[in-house]
Amino acid sequence: QVQLVESGGGLVQPGGSLRLSCAASGISSSFAAMGWGRQAPGKQRELVALITSGGSTNYADSVKGRFTISRDNAKNTVYLQMNNLKREDTAVYYCNADNRFIGSSGGYWGQGTQVTVSS
């Protein structure tokens, strides 16, 4: 059974940074494409960052240059470093496994962690 457990969300001021972590079990992050998605109020959940088993990354235009996804295969953990956060980044952030398409909603999802960007 695939389990994805996120941590690291919270309240941050505009321009600030947060680092999210995702502990994966039931699926080896060494072999799966892993990612992060988000869902803002009134919007659909969508993948915004992904990293393949080979370490290639891809990002949605809205986060490119500000977010960095990385993985530690030995720990089966995936990270999302978020810098220069904007109010529009406020959303529930979800860890994802087995989805290779930015903007889509497929694959396995965790329970989510709230990120609020506000002054």
PyMOL commands that set and color helices and strands:
alter all, ss='L'
color gray80, all
select helices_A, chain A and resi 73-75+87-89
alter helices_A, ss='H'
color red, helices_A
select strands_A, chain A and resi 3-7+10-12+18-25+34-39+46-51+57-59+67-72+77-82+91-97+108-109+113-117
alter strands_A, ss='S'
color yellow, strands_A
deselect
rebuild
show_as cartoon
